[in-house]
Amino acid sequence: MRKLMQLALGVVATLLAVTGCSYDDEAVWEKIDEMESDIDQNRSDIETLTALMDALSGGKVIVATETTDDGVILTFSDGSQVTIHNGADGKDGEDGKDGEDGKDGKDGENGKDGADGKDGKDGDSLFESVVESDTEVIITLTDGRVIRLPKGGSESGGNEGEGEGETYTLLTLSFEDVDAQFAGYTLYGGAEINTWSDLIDDMQYGGSLTYTDYATDIYYWYDEGNTELYHSFETPYWGGGHVISNYVIEDYSTLPEGHYGWYELQMANPIGGNNGSANFAVHNGYSDFFNSQIYDSSLQTIEFADGVERVIDHMYITNTCYVLNSLTYGDGFNSPASESTYIKVVAYGYNANDEETGSVEFALCENGVPVTEWTKWDLSSLGKVVKIAFNFSASEDQIGSYGMNCPAYFAYDDVAVRWE
């Protein structure tokens, strides 16, 4: 509004100048061009702000930033770009006029030169600063508001291990609705899958995607054209698998009305996706001395669909509401965690010859304290793999005559793959 007023005042000034005996035509048009440029800056900033809010609500992540003379260019995971322009510097003020000579009589000394005009103030911009951290880009507006956009997707990195000089790019599986990561395919029952959200079942227990005819239907996802990670399992989900979810229940102490047990809400966590995103994956399943014989259970895996060995650098992991309720309050099968309780997820890497490359653990609960925030899990020590299988280990108080009593679930998000 202020800039539009400036343009109006400029037009008035122009008219006043025309009514005089003479006027500086060139100077007038330069002023008008300057004010029009200010309005264009304001319009551009509003368009930029709109694009940033659309990216935030759409689950996009920043995959690259570039600082130029004009500002900062942000590249998002769908390939789109937004430029946050610097406010243009105002022009230098004009030099002051020379002082007049003293009057005749005795010649007076020449008057001192007028002081130079001060530099013009910086041009207006809606954006105060852009600060980049390891996990997000923080944009501060001139009115004090802050926009935080998560980073993910392609990031440059260097391998500090034995491969000297080896470089790679980190490609991230975020489970957000980025069409470039999905080729589109048809799931069983004719359900057309075009985005990650299409894989979220309409119910957490007994839904039409994850609880269909046993051993006849397959639930699967494929991050085609990005990380190439793939997962599938035979339904129903109570037999194990990795499903896509966006279910959030902040209070895991009290079972919501209308539900019989927390197993009916097994796909929820209290905080949503990593970095404030919407979607994440939920793992269910384990194998031990009991269920491996009775149920012929197999470990659930994520693997590269193209069969190429790569390093899975890390993922973010946290507990689900089902597990948190069981560890905190106990249930019909399990006792609450004590100071000696631990629950660990174990990841096993396998190469193209199906040989184990190593294992690494993550503690979902340590000394009776369960994880309640998204936490980075480094998987790079497994080396180059074609797949990773997941299992559980637990303290004796969490194991009964029929296997592990604590639910074998965890949520994960933002799986990063080293792409050489």
Secondary structure, DSSP 8 states (H G I E B T S, - for coil): -HHHHHHHHHHHHHHHHHHSS---HHHHHHHHHHHHHHHHHHHHHHHHHHHHHHHHHTT--EEEEEE-SSEEEEEETTS-EEEEE---B--B--B--------TTTT--------B--B--B---SEEEEEE-SSEEEEEETTS-EEEEEB-S-EEEE--SSSTT-EEEEEEE--S--GGG---EE-GGG-EE-SGGGGB-SSSSS-TTTSSSTTT-EEEEE-TTTT-EEEEEES-GGG-EEEEE--B-S--SS--TT-S-GGGGTT-BSS-SGGG-S-EEEEE----TTHHHHS----EEEEETT---EEEEEEEEE--HHHHHHHHH--SS-----TT--EEEEEEEE-TTS-EEEEEEEEEEETTEE--S-EEEE-GGG-EESEEEEEEEE-GGGEETTEE-S--EEEEEEEEEEE-
